[in-house]
Amino acid sequence: MATKRPPFWQREKYTPFLLLLPAILTLLFVVLLPLLFSLYTSFTGYRLIRPESLWQWVGLRNYQRIFADGDFWTAFGRTIIFLTIALNLEFLFGLGIALLINKITWGQRTLRTIMMFPMMFSPILVGYQFKFVFNDNIGILNNALQSLGLSDGAIPWLVDKYLANFSIIFAEVWMSTSVFAILLLAGLFAMPRDPLEAAKVDGCNPWQVFRHITLPFLMPFVFIAMTIRSLDVARAYDIVDVMTGGGPAGRTELLWTLIARTGYDNARMGQANAMAYVSILLSIAFTYYFFTKLLAARKYMGGAE
Amino acid sequence: MAEITLNNVIKRYGKIEVVHGINLDIAHNEFVVLVGPSGCGKSTTLRMIAGLEDISDGTVSIGPGVVNDLPPRKRNISMVFQNYALYPHMSVRENLGFGLKIAKQDEATITARVNEAADILGLDELLERTPAELSGGQRQRVAMGRAIVRHPEAFLFDEPLSNLDAKLRVQMRTEIKKLHQKVKTTVVYVTHDQVEAMTLADRIVVMKDGHIEQVGTPMEVFNHPVNTFVASFIGSPPMNLLPARIRGAEVVFTDGKSLPVPTRLADRVRDGQEVIFGLRPDDLTPVGHGIAESGDSARLTLDVVLSELLGTETILYTSIAGQEAQGKMFGPRDVTPGDTLEFDIAMDRAHLFDATTGKSVRAD
């Protein structure tokens, strides 16, 4: 007697897929389709104000334009410099703070909480706050400098080419140093005491103990923080947009302020998406770099206990 | 290679004093073991010698000079830690050579000394591995190698074997002993294991609650414990300690049973003195099953409660005056719980301690 074959969705082979269907559908509609769509538009002359241009296939023209576009590459380079400076400063400050907090025995928890405060604010609000601080006419910084007699003119913090970039980096570092501080502090807490003492007995002065024992132990934590923050900074938009809007005259233009301007202000979405795909390469490169470093640094962490 | 002198060394944490005035002279090339139960201050004392703990009062000298205010790196000592404390990100070779590198020795010297140490400890095959790829015993050897490459004035060992399994511990114990014979250096060794202390030490320092209870060669400490604590701490199974009272020439137990006062101690006790009678299990043996006939012996008839066969010997649990007492039987035979046996008591090796002070009533 041949039993009737059940319909395919009841067959055991397909059960896993059936169960995964909600997740698959969600991923499909939320991630994959938009991704494919944006990739497609980067090969079209799509403009937001002219929907029919979505079907206007232009091949690699958008990409060719990008490679010839000086403004894009300036923003690209500026983003890399911005990222390098911000990450290194955050690393140094975060390391310093973590080492100091690790030393104190009283009020450690309170300080740890206070340290997180900057992370609790929306980047937009941080941007507004520093826009006010650095404003050349009514800003609290110029006001303070003048009252103290350190400066007699209004320093154009958000206008000058170097000062404006400095101001934005300052805001970025202010907001995110605690990411490093917290991760490195966790690393310090996890650090075994014995190798430190062994190093002291082995003849190390405090600097050598730090350089040869503490720092290598912390490096995996540093690379994790670097990875997280490099992704963060590479997509920096809100603080910059609020503080300078990428201006004046493109002096503080980073990748994403440029892309947003191209896509929304100039409505050239196809071009913007092409830029976005090129910029993603930057993030991928940094992530790959830090992950390679992380793996190398973690090889020995399996533990000599 | 230097002598180490501790002069009335005190350690306080805040108001709590944990080491109460230690005085100790450690000679050139001597192997001294600090032994005691956990919390007795032995590790703290060692760490004060190393410079890892501040000295609250008193002085520590290594060689000619007082080192109280010198950081560990200036004391020219090396230390082996309980958890090995290897540098996880360095290979075995780098671990061994690290101290020399910091001391800015040239490459050739470093290589030569590392190879020499690796040779002594049998680490040649492992030099390029990282600590994570080593077994416990191998890590222990690397830790010791790291200590010897620097040719320090003294070695400090902080419970170096307690993380190893029993078999490896015995093996490493022998290696440490050999190492000391090869590399003649002053050694201060901390352990809570009295067997390690007995087997390794030139001199044992028994500590309790931050005080030194007794200092002496293993023989002295074993044969002439100065008080009940040392008596019960050194030796395994521990010495039987039974409360009793002196009446005339007899030691009378609480249940009225009695033994003669050991002849060598006869003029050291007074009539009516409350004492503690100390007897090692080796000296409480069924008739015909002892180690050797002793000159001054006595006999008691006792019930066996339990017996544990160990191979060449058997531990017999009996009770004297309601107190558990352990005896030993050499050349085992079948003994079942409930058997009544006649025991030889080697009175010339028995001890008497004053019941109030716990101090030995010594014949010396």
Boltz contact constraints between the chains, C-beta under 6 A:
constraints:
  - contact:
      token1: [A, 194]
      token2: [B, 81]
      max_distance: 6.0
  - contact:
      token1: [A, 194]
      token2: [B, 83]
      max_distance: 6.0
  - contact:
      token1: [A, 194]
      token2: [B, 85]
      max_distance: 6.0
  - contact:
      token1: [A, 195]
      token2: [B, 85]
      max_distance: 6.0
  - contact:
      token1: [A, 195]
      token2: [B, 87]
      max_distance: 6.0
  - contact:
      token1: [A, 197]
      token2: [B, 52]
      max_distance: 6.0
  - contact:
      token1: [A, 198]
      token2: [B, 85]
      max_distance: 6.0
  - contact:
      token1: [A, 200]
      token2: [B, 72]
      max_distance: 6.0
  - contact:
      token1: [A, 201]
      token2: [B, 50]
      max_distance: 6.0
  - contact:
      token1: [A, 201]
      token2: [B, 72]
      max_distance: 6.0
  - contact:
      token1: [A, 201]
      token2: [B, 79]
      max_distance: 6.0
  - contact:
      token1: [A, 202]
      token2: [B, 98]
      max_distance: 6.0
  - contact:
      token1: [A, 202]
      token2: [B, 99]
      max_distance: 6.0
  - contact:
      token1: [A, 203]
      token2: [B, 73]
      max_distance: 6.0
  - contact:
      token1: [A, 203]
      token2: [B, 99]
      max_distance: 6.0
  - contact:
      token1: [A, 203]
      token2: [B, 102]
      max_distance: 6.0
  - contact:
      token1: [A, 203]
      token2: [B, 103]
      max_distance: 6.0
  - contact:
      token1: [A, 204]
      token2: [B, 102]
      max_distance: 6.0
  - contact:
      token1: [A, 208]
      token2: [B, 102]
      max_distance: 6.0
  - contact:
      token1: [A, 216]
      token2: [B, 89]
      max_distance: 6.0
  - contact:
      token1: [A, 300]
      token2: [B, 88]
      max_distance: 6.0
  - contact:
      token1: [A, 300]
      token2: [B, 89]
      max_distance: 6.0
  - contact:
      token1: [A, 300]
      token2: [B, 130]
      max_distance: 6.0
  - contact:
      token1: [A, 300]
      token2: [B, 132]
      max_distance: 6.0
  - contact:
      token1: [A, 302]
      token2: [B, 132]
      max_distance: 6.0
  - contact:
      token1: [A, 303]
      token2: [B, 132]
      max_distance: 6.0
  - contact:
      token1: [A, 304]
      token2: [B, 86]
      max_distance: 6.0
  - contact:
      token1: [A, 304]
      token2: [B, 88]
      max_distance: 6.0
  - contact:
      token1: [A, 304]
      token2: [B, 131]
      max_distance: 6.0
  - contact:
      token1: [A, 304]
      token2: [B, 132]
      max_distance: 6.0
  - contact:
      token1: [A, 305]
      token2: [B, 83]
      max_distance: 6.0
